[in-house]
Amino acid sequence: MSNKFLYGAAMALALTACSGGAAPKSASSDAPPPGKGKAFDHDPFPSTYKPYPGVPTAIVHATVYDGEGGRIENGTVLLADGKVVEVGGADLAIPAGAKLIEGKGKWVTPGIIDVHSHLGDYPSPGVEAHSDGNEATAPVTAQVWAEHSVWPQDPGFSRALANGGVTTLQILPGSANLFGGRSVTLKNVYARTVQGMKFPGAPYGLKMACGENPKRVYGGKGREPSTRMGNVAVDRQTWIKATEYKRKWDKYEEKGGEAPSRDVAMDTLRGVLDGEILVHNHCYRADEMGIVLDMAKEFGYKVTAFHHAVEAYKIADLLKANGTCAAVWANWYGFKMESYDGIPENLAILHNAGACVMIHSDDQNGIQRLNQEVAKALASGRRAGFQISDEQAWTWLAIAPAKALGIADKTGSLKPGKMGDVVLWNGNPLSVYTRPEKVWVDGAMLYDAYDPKLRPVSDFELGQPGEGDVK
């Protein structure tokens, strides 16, 4: 059995013992009667995440990017009780007994947040038996939840932590369908179950897709949609059904009577219409993003973020006006017709226009070098004349994706009271030569490049002989 799994299982068992071992109480047992609130539990699979125990820690003499565009030279970051306690300069008082981490010549940043990942749903090794991200059986599969495919032992999680400094990530269904299902936000920790990784209090997302993928998958089966107009038609038909479903349940919960029939797919879409579930829409072309924004206004929901969005630079003002984010790549475009008109200045143009913008991976390898992807996007922007500082660019990895996931009040920046999700880099994090040296999640050190016990590996990871052996 892998050291990674044994480590995670042991920690999870210890935390369960510390909490008395009581199973979490399902909210469904406390469901209020009709006329007094929600009639059923909207999350019967609640988070059981408990932070690993950490120790009071002071990282000193480092260059600090706070994740919101701030920078401190010769800075100090204090962590305790799983939280960021204080961030300041060299004169910041360090509590007695705190563990000192020397950061001279190094950088400290918030943990990286990847808003678009399929780890666990398409885990390594990449064999057909592990292909669990696309329920490609109907264009509308809003009833499926990505978390029900997540395999916590996917070695991609530990690679993202150790190689990429990723502490939080959203796992999405694939893009074969117009409505792909619910996404889930995870803390990048070792756990035996997906519930043990679920980010506490994070809202669910709904994965939608437009463009080539749905019309190719289902048009190829001789059914609707086979065109872009078919995509929109099925979308609108589905939202009409969801609006009626919401009306019936709102009436029942307000006035009582006979309960309407449950529909798991419509439960998710009702959550979107109620503002409880965030829409994350796979979309490449500017014209299609404009159509989706109009459709959202028609049915009264909000598009939280367009993902991939290679033509977002054409409608930066429209995205800003609608409060819709763009999650983009640095320079990955041109691999199919709808991605042909991408430009490497995309991210910088959006940033300069004041739109909400971030980098994302959509890739098990790319998630390990998102810092380098930001460096590429930043260099392209500077060549085009956009004056963006390194510390401003770090918002594309930190506070911006935190906002898109609805968790900016909990993580995404080094501010007092936020989760102690922190990375110490062994050099400038925008350099290809730099790697994470230490990574903390909720103030607990989960990776240390110099400690073999904190470099766990999996049975499914290829490493060097003896790597990961823990005595």
PyMOL commands that set and color helices and strands:
alter all, ss='L'
color gray80, all
select helices_A, chain A and resi 3-18+27-30+128-130+146-149+155-164+194-196+212-219+228-255+264-273+286-299+312-322+337-339+346-352+366-383+390-397+399-404+452-454
alter helices_A, ss='H'
color red, helices_A
select strands_A, chain A and resi 57-65+71-80+83-88+99-102+107-110+112-117+166-171+179-187+205-209+278-283+303-308+325-328+357-359+422-425+436-441+444-448
alter strands_A, ss='S'
color yellow, strands_A
deselect
rebuild
show_as cartoon
